[in-house]
Amino acid sequence: MIRRFFAVLAVALLALGHGPRAMAQEAGAGLQALLQVEADLVANASRQTVQQVLDRLIASELPEVPGFLTRWAAREVYQRQSDGLFVYVADPDGDPLVLVDIVTGAEIGTATSREVAQLRPNRGVQTVIDSALVAFQLASDDPAERLAALAAIDDAPEEGHLALLRALLEVESDPEVAQVAEVLLPKLVIAFDDDDADRVAAIESLAGNVSLAARATLNPLLAVTSGVGVALPEGVNLARVLEPGRDIEAAAAYAMLVADGLAPPLVSRAEERDILAAQVVEGRVGGVPVAQLDTEEARDRAYAALVAQGLAQPAPTEAEVAAALAAHVFYEVYREPSVAVTDAARATLEGIEMRVGAYRALDLSLDGLSLASIYFLAAIGLAITFGVMGVINMAHGEFIMIGAYTGYVVQTIVPDYTLSIAIAIPLAFAVTFAGGVAMERLVIRWLYHRPLETLLATFGISIALQQIVRQIFGTQARPLTPPDWLAGSVAINDVVSISSIRIAIFLLGVVFFVLLWLVLNRTRLGLEVRAVTQNPAMAASMGINPDRINMLTFGLGSGIAGIAGVAIGLFAQVVPDLGSNYIVQSFMTVVVGGVGNIFGTLIGAGMIGGLQKFIEWLNPTNTLAAQTYMILFVILFIQFRPRGIIALRGRAAGD
């Protein structure tokens, strides 16, 4: 019943759009018989003639018609030369070709490629066929086909689709299809309905809809064309009056006058010189010797003489240009003739733009929060070692890099990306923890209280680690592929979205913040670390081994850097200098937040990440400028709070 309803509706709409045509086929005629009636039109279809064939096929209500139209548009229909029979081919690359009946699907013989002709409808014919197919697809029992039909309507809407869509909504039972159709209906009502009240209601139904589709539907209604005249036109939907010099440049306004034949064209100095050069006669131009044409005043006199002789067109003066502009009215007119429609579209768009602005602020905040979580992971290990031990570790970035390469190595062994990441995180911690302990035992322990030597030594170690990695893995970027469930993004709407990897890194940062807080505040190790931080001599007198605490603390900070490397490697290129891209931001985060304090590091990461994203939003074409401004911000910040947002008493604080 539904299929018959849509078929009859489609024929009625086609008849309205193309005029009445004779439906001369006999009742019960098969698909092949119908095609033979219009065999020439089928074989040599054009955009102007194909509709006659479609009218006959749709009116027949034969169940084979949708499949035939689909294959015809896909150029999968052939005609046998001997008897003109239309057929399908089982395998177009076969030799000979196996012919298939278009109704039964049974094999009806073979033929060579010369004995059949492939029907090749052009793009225009394919568009008409696809439009006719929409009615059949909307009548399908399969919701997926109905959704495909709605997508086709959305891509290329036509006036006839409006009635089809309204009819679909009256009988549609699938909630997903109904939802898509309800979103699409206003677009077609606005574009094709003749009733302004219905169009205004459709426009108002889009209020608050920040999707690109909604804005793309409304924006064309406010498209304008510019015009000029001695008075404002009547009977048009006037958008605004343009004032030369304020709303439109004076030169552009005068060019409109010239284009409409309302003022003589301007003559530039270059054109004036060319005209004078072309009118040189016996060393004179307009009675003025060529040798005297060395000033603009002399050239103007010569040009005026040519105008008086009818040898050049008059050049309007500045006063004449100003008078011409003052004597005419410049305006913009909406292409949409209905004032009610444009008023509703403008009001709806203004509300949408306000909401879009709010969502963009939210999106910018989420970007800043995402960047802050990355900086927090990269800096938290540095905050521990710098705050507790007072060591400026320039090799901290290389521990991040080692963690990323650990993840890459694990993925080369374990092909399951989810499992490999689960293995890589603790393994990266173990590898970089061991590396940090070794570095502290071999180098750092001999340089305590000598910050300059520590800085130079760790800087040298960072270069050495980079070169070692280059020798092992080369200089090319290595892939650290996230699992499929981290490959997409979470979209709230068309304005706000955030990648799944960034969300995972944020959650990882939260987990580490909680774990570190528990370790530092609820365990014996944390108690000893805080004691050594505040007063190492007193801690030693209480039986705490500061040397052991320093070793474990440095290893812990390095291990956390390794885990940060796995997380960062999921979205950044894993290269030997990966850590160098984050060492500066890590130090800035620690300095702003306050060394040795995880709360300070969290706040510092939020400030650095948020401010950097805001600067990048102000100047999106130059991300390097954002980093430069961030460094200037940190320099100014430490002038007022040299110990950071949350100052910590201890060696790093100057005790």
N, C-alpha and C positions, 0 to 999 in steps of 0.2 A: 504493500500500500504506500509506504513512504517512498519507495523507489519510483512508483508510478507517478506520485505527486510531484517529485522533483523533475522527472522527465517531462511531464506536461508543462510544468512551470518554466523549465528551460526553453522549451519550444516556443512558449508564448513570449518570453523575453526576447528570444532570437528574432521572432517575427516582428516584434515592436522595433527592434534595432535595425532590421534589414528589409522591412517591407514584406507583404504577404507573398508567399511562394506556393506553387502547387505541390501538394503532397500526393503524387500520382501513383505511388506503389500500391499493389494489391494487398489486401489483408492476408496475413500468413506468409507473405513473401520472405524468403530467407535472406541472410546477410549477403551471400554471394550474388543473389538475384538483384538486390538493391544496388549493390556496387556496379553491376553490369549496366544498369540503367544510366549511370553517370560515369561510365568507365573512363572516358576521355578526361573528365574533370578530376577524377581520382588520380589518374596517371600523371596529369600535368597540372596539378593544383597550384593556384596562386592565392594570394591573400584576398583578392576580390571575388574569386569563384568558389573557394572551398566551402563557404557558408552554405551553398546550395546542397552540397553533399551532406554536410552536418545536419541540416534541417531534416533531410530524409531519414538519416540514421537514427537521430534522437526520437523522431516521431514513431519509428518502428517499435520502440521499446524492446528490442531484441536483447537478450542477456549477453550476447557475444560482442555487442557494440563497444562497451568500455574497453575491453581487452584489445579490440581491433584499433581503436583510436590511440591507445597507449603505444602499441607497436608501430602504428603508422607514424606518429610523431617521433618515435625513436628510429625511424628509417629501417624497420625490420620487415616491411611488406614488399613482396615481389609480384610481378605480373608475368605469367607465362606467355611467350610471344606467339605460340601456335594457336591458342584459343582465347587469349585475353583473360584467363582465369587468375584471380588474385590469390596468392599463397604466402605461407611463411616458409622459411628455410631452417631446417634443423641445425645445420652447422654451416655458417657463411663461408668458412675456410675449406670446406670439404670439396672433394672432386671425385665423382660428380656431386652436385647439390641434391640433398634429399628434400623433396617438396612436402609440405604439411598443409592439410586442409584448415582453413581459417575458422571453421565452425567446430568440427569434430576433433581436430588435432591429430587425425590419423595420417599416416604417410600415403601419398597418392602418386608416387613415382619419383623419378630422378630427372635431372637436366643439367646441361653444362651452363657455365656462366654466360654464354652467348645466347642461350635459349630462354633466359629470363632477364627481366629488367628490374633493377632495384628502384623503388620509389624513394625519391630524395626531396621531401618537402623542405623549403627554405625556412629561415627563422621566422618570417612573418606567418607562414602557414602553420608552423609548429605552435606559435603563440595562440592562434585562433583555435587550434585543436585542443591545446591545454585548457583554454577558457571553457570550451564545451565539456571537457572532462570533469570540471569542478562539480557540476550538478550530479554526475554519476558518483563521484567520490563522496559527496555530502550525503548521498543516499545509501552508502555502503553500510553493512552491518559491522564492519571493523572500525573501532574508534581511531586506530592509527591512520587509516585512510582518510577519515574525516578531518583529523588534525593536519594531514598533509594537504588536503584541499584548502583548509583555512590558511595554511602557510603560503600556498600559491596565491590565494586572494590577497593576502597581506603584501606579497611581493609585487603583484600587478593588479591592483583593484580596478574594477570596471563598474559601470552603472548597473548592469544586470546582476551583479553579485549582491547588491543590497537586498533585493527581494529574496534571493536564495538564503541569505544569512538570517533574515527575519523569519523565514519559514523554518529554518533549522532550529532556531531557538524555541519555537513553539512545540517541537516534538522531541528535542534532544534530552536524553536521559543520563548520558555520561557526564559526570561533574567536571572532568578535566576539559572535555570538548566544549561544554557549555561555558566554562570560565574563559577559554580562549576566544570563543565567539562573542561573548559579552564585552571583552576588551576591544575586539576588532570592530564591532558594530558602530561605535561612535565615529571611528575614522571614515567609514563609508557613508554614514548619515551626514557628516559634515561636508564630505566631498560631493555627494550626489543627490541628497534629498532636496525637494523643491520647497518644503515648508520651513521658513526661517525659525519658527518656534521649535520645531524638532531639532534643527541644527544648533540653536542656542542651548537647548536642554542637553544635547550631546556634548557640547563644549563644556558646560558647567559640570557634567559628570566626570570630567577629567581634572577637576580642581584637586590640587594636592598630589597629583600623579607626576612623579619626578622622572619617569622613564623617558628614554630617548624617543620612543615611539610616540608618546603623548606630545612631547615638544615638537617633534617633526610633523605631527598632525596640525598643531596650532600655528606654527611659525608661518607656513604659506598663506594663512588667512590675513596676515599683517604685512604681506609683501606690498611694496608701493612702486609707483612709477612717477618720475618727475615730469613737470610740465611748466610752461611759461605762457603768459598771455597778458593782454592789457587789463583783464579783470579775471576774477576767480570764476572757474567754470560752474555751471549750474547742473543739477541732476547727477552729481557724482558723489562718491563717498570720500570726502576730503580728509586727508590725514593731518596735514599741517601746512602752514604758510612758511616759506623759507625766506629769511632775510640775508641778502648778499653781504658777505663779510663776517657774518656770525654763524648762520646755519649752513651756508654754502660759500665757498671761496668766490670772490668777485670774478676772477678769471674764468672759473667754471660756469658761473651764471652768464657771463657775456658769451661764452662759447655756446650755451643753449640758445641765446638770442640769434647768434649767427646761424646755427643749425636749422632754426625755424624760419630763417629769412627775415627776421625782425630787426637786424642791425648789420651794417657792413663788417666784414672781417677785419681784424687787426692786422697790421703790417709790422713785422718784427724788423729790427735793425739789420739782421742778416738778409732778409728778403728785400729790404730797401736798397742795400748795397748791390744785390744781384740785379735788381731792376735798373738801377743807375748805370751799372756796368754794361747792361745790354742796350742802353740808349745813348751811348757815346757816339757823337757825330762831329767829326773834325775837331776833336779835342775838347768838345764842350758837351755838357749835359743840361738840357733845359736852359741854355744860355749861360751857364756857369762853367768857367774853365775847369778842367779836370784837376789841374794843379791846386785849385783852391778848395777842393772837396776833402779837406783834412780835418774838418770839425763837423760835429753833428748838426750844428746850426746851418752850415753851408749845404750839407747834404739834404736837410729838410727843405731849404729854399729850392734846390734843384728838383727835389721830388715834387714839391708843390707846383713848380712850373710844368712838369710832365703831366700832373693831374689836370692842370688848366688846358693843356693841349690834347687831352683825351688819350694820353699814352700810358697812363697808370691809373689804378683805382684809388679812390680817396682813402686816406688813412685816418681813422677817427682819432681825435685828440682825447686826452684824459678827461676833459670836461664833457665831451660828447659821450664817452663811455659811461661816465657817472650819470649823465642825463638819461641815457638809454636804460640803464639799470633801474633808475628811479621811476621811469615811466611804465614799467612792466611789473607784473606780479609773478613770483616764483612759488611753486607749491608741489606737494606730493599727494597723490591720489591712491587710495587702496585699490588693488586689483579686485578684491572682493566687493561687489556692489552693495551688499547689505550692511547698513550701519549697525543694526542690532547684533549681527554676527561678529563684526570686527570689535565692537565694544565688549562683547562677552569674551572673545578670544584674548583681547588685551588685558582685561581684568583677571582672567584665569591664568594667563602666562605670568603676570606680575606676582600672583600668589605662589605659582610654581617656582619662579626664580628665587623668591625669598626662602622657600623651603630648600631649594637646591643649594643656596648659599649656606644654610645651616648644615646640610649634609656634607658639603665640601669642608666646612670647618671640622666636622666630626671625622671625615676621612683624613684630613691633615693631622688631626690629633692621634688617630690610630697609626698613621705612618710614623709620627714622632715616637709613639709608645713602642712600636716595633723596633725602630732604630735604637731606642733607649735600652730595650731588652738585650739587643746585640752588644751594645757597649757595656752593659752591666756584666754579661757573661765574660766579655774580654777583659774587663778591668777588675773583677772581684778578686781574682788570684793575685794581681798586682797590688791591690789594696791591702791584702793580708801581709805579703812579704814586705812591702814598703812601710806599712804602719807598724808592724811588730819589730822588724829588723832594721829599718832605716836604710835598706839596700835599694839603690836605683838600678833596677834590673832591666837593661836595654835588650836582653835576650828573651824577654817575656813573649814578644810577638812570635819568636821562633818556636816556642812551646805550643802556641796556637797552631802554627804551621805543621809541626810534627803530629799533633792530634788529627789534623785534616788528612795528612798522608797515611796515618794509621787507619782511618776509616776507608781510604781508597784501597789499601792493601787487603783489608778484611773483605771488601766487596769483590776483589778479584778472586778470592778463595771461596766465599759464600755467595752464591748467585742470588739468593733470596734477599731482596733489599731491606725488608723489614727486619729479618733476622740478623742481617749483617750490621745494621745500625744498632740493634740491641747488643750485639757483641762488641761493636767498635767503641761505644761510650765507656764501658768499664775498662776495656783494654787500653784506650787512649789515656785514661786516667792513670793506669798502672805504668805505662811507658813513660809518660811525662813526669809522673811522681818520681820514678827511679832516676830519670834524667835530672830533675831538680835536686834530689838528694845528692847525686854524684857531683853536680855543679857546686853545691854548697860545701861539700866535704873537700873538694879539690881546689876550689878557688875562693869562694865567698868568705869562708871562715877565716881566711888569712887577711881579709881586707876590711873587717868591721871597723867602724869609726873613721874610715878613709873614703868618703863618698866619691871624690874625684877618681881615685884609682879603681873603685868598684864600677863606676860608670864606664871607664875606658875598657876595663877587663870584660865586662858583660857585652859591651858593644863589639869587641873583638870576637867573643864567643858567638854572637849572633851572625856575624859575617861568616865565621867558620862553619856554623850549622847550615847556613844557606848554601854554601859551596858543596858541603857533603851531600846535601839533598840533590843538588844539581847533578852531581856525579852519579848518584844512584838512579834518580828518576828522570833526569833530563830537564830541559827548560820548558817543555810543552805542558799546557794545562792538563791535569788529570781529572777524570770525571768522578764525582762522588754523587751518585744518583739517589734522589729521595724515593721512597716507596710510592706506589700509585696513590695511596690515600693522603699523601702530602703534596701531590703534584698539582692539585687544583687550587681554587681560592674560594673563600666564603664571601658571597655578595649579598649585602642587605638590600640593595637596589642598584640602579644603573649608575649611581654616583659613588656609593660607598662599597668598597670591597677590600679584602686583605688576603694575601696568599696563605695557604694552609701551613707552609713552612714557617712563616713569620709567627703565626699563632703558636705553633709547636715550640719555637724558640722562646716566645714569651712565657709559655707554661714551664719550660725548662728553667728559665730564669727565676720564676716564682718558686719552683721546687728547690733550687739551689739556695735561694735566699732563706727559705725556711730551714733547710738542713744546716746551713752554716750558722744561722742564729741559734739553733738547738745545740750544735757542736760547741759553739763559743760560750753559751750561757747555761747549758745543762749537762755538760760532761766535765770530767776531771781534766782532759786535755785542754778544753776551752778555758777552764779556771787557771791552769798553768800558763797558757798563752797570754791571758789578760794580766796575770801577775808579772810575767817577764816583760810585757809591754810597758807597764807602769813603773816598775822598779826592779830591774834585773838583779841588783845586789841583794835586796831584801828577799826576792824570790829564791835566790841561791841559798841564803841563810835558813830558809824554811825547808830545805831539802829538795828543791826543784832544780833540775839540771838545765840551765839556760842553753847550753850547747846542744843538748838533745832537742829541746823545744825549737831552737832556731832551725835545726835540720828538718824536723817534721813540718814546721810551718812553711819553710821554703818548698818542701816537697808537695805539701797540700796546695799551695798557691800555683805551683807548676802543673799539678794534676788537673786542677780546675781549668787552667788554660787549655790543656789538651782536650777536655770535654767541649769547651767553647770552640775549639778548632773543628771538631766533628760537626757541630751545629752550623758554624759559619760556612764550612765546605759544602753544605747541602745547597746553598744558593750562590756562593761565590766561586771563582775559579781557584782550583787547588794548584798553586804554583809556589816555587821556593820563596818568593817574597810576599806571600800571603800575609804573614804576621806584620810586616812593615806597614801595611795599610791600616792597622788598628792600634799600633803602639802609641802614636801621638794622641789619639782619642782616648785611649786607656789612661794615659797619664793625666790628660785634662779632666777626665771623669773623677779620678782619685783626688786630684788637687782641689777641684771645686767641691766635692762631697766631703772631704776630710779624710786624711790618711788613716787606715787601720780600722775604719768603722763601716760596717756593711750597710747600715741605714744611710750614712752619708754617701756611700758609693751608689746606692739606689737612687737617692735624690739627685746626685750629680749626673748620673746617666740620664735621668729624666730631663734635667735641664739642658744638657748637651744635645741629646737626641731631638728634643722638641724644638729647641732654638735653631738647630741646623736645618731641620725640615722647614721651619718657618722662613728662614733666609733663602733656602732653595725655592720655596714657593714664590717669594718676592722676585727672585732672579733665576728662573728655571733653566736658562740656557747656560749657566756657568756654575757648576757644582763646586769647582775649585775655589771660587770666591767665597762660598759658604764656609769652607774649612778655614780660609784666611780670616774671615770675620770672627769665627769661633775662637781662634787663637788670640785675636785682639780682645775679645770678650773675657777670656780667661786672664789675660794680663791685667786688664782693668779690675776684674773681680778680686784677684789676690791682693790688689792694692788696699782693698777695704776689708777683706777677710782672708788674711794670709794663711790661716789654719783651716780654711774651708767652712762649709756650712755647719758641720758638726765636728768641732775640734776634739781631738783625742790627746789626753796627756800621756806622754811616753817619750821614747827616744826620738821618734819621728816628729814629735811636736816640739822638740827642742829641749826636753828635760835631760 
